[in-house]
Amino acid sequence: MLTLIQRVTQAQVRVDGETVGAIGPGLLGLVAVEPNDGETQIARMAQRLLRYRVFADGADRMNLGLADTGGGLLLVSQFTLAADTSSGMRPSFSTAAPPELAEPVFNRLVESCRQQHAPGVETGRFGAHMVISLVNDGPVTFLLRA
């Protein structure tokens, strides 16, 4: 499982002109599920999403995680993140889990984060064409692997 996280001041996901998920300050996570991902990867990624220290403390150092700040979490499924781009001029998606395997894993990650993060978790819509708007804060962007 891969998740590209971006610290944001705001982010939203729209599907067919309708906002389906939006947050203020917090993290936007673009999530790619790989074929062998299961409960171990879900638990590890949920922990990293909520505790990875990317927010400034009183000394302006990145020492606080999302759980410390109470910020929003917006998770969006993005299979293209798992693409193999090592050769040629076209990505291969053989390294991404097929939708019928990826969707339940993604949904379980969302559920796990919701159980652990009282401020809430917003999402996009799995498999839909989504338009994502964000204001990256920093910019601060990291690729997490579970």
C-alpha positions, 0 to 999 in steps of 0.5 A: 500500500502506498499513500502520497500525503500532502499537508493542506490548508484545505482540500476537496473532491468533486464528482460530477460537479458535486462535492463528495469530500472536503476538509480544512487544515489537515492531510490529503492522502492519495491511496494506492492498494497493491495486490497483496495488501491486507490487514497488516498494511491497513493497520500500518498505514492508518497508524502512519496517516494519523501519527506521521509528524508533518505539522509544526510544533511551538518551535516550528519543527515538524513534530506533530501528527494529525492525531495531535492537531485534530486536523482533517483527513481526506482519503482518495483512492488512486490506483495510478500511484502504484503504476510501474513506470520503470520502462517505456513511455506508458505506465503498467498497472499490473502492480496495482490491485484490481478494483474488486480487491482494492475497494474493500481494502481501501474501505477498510483503511477508511473505516480504521482511520475513522475509528481512530480519528474523532475529527473525522475522515472524508473520502472521494468516490472509489472508481469515479472520475474525481476532480481534486482541489487542494492548497498544499501547505509548505509544500509538504508532500511525502510518499508513505509505504506500509 
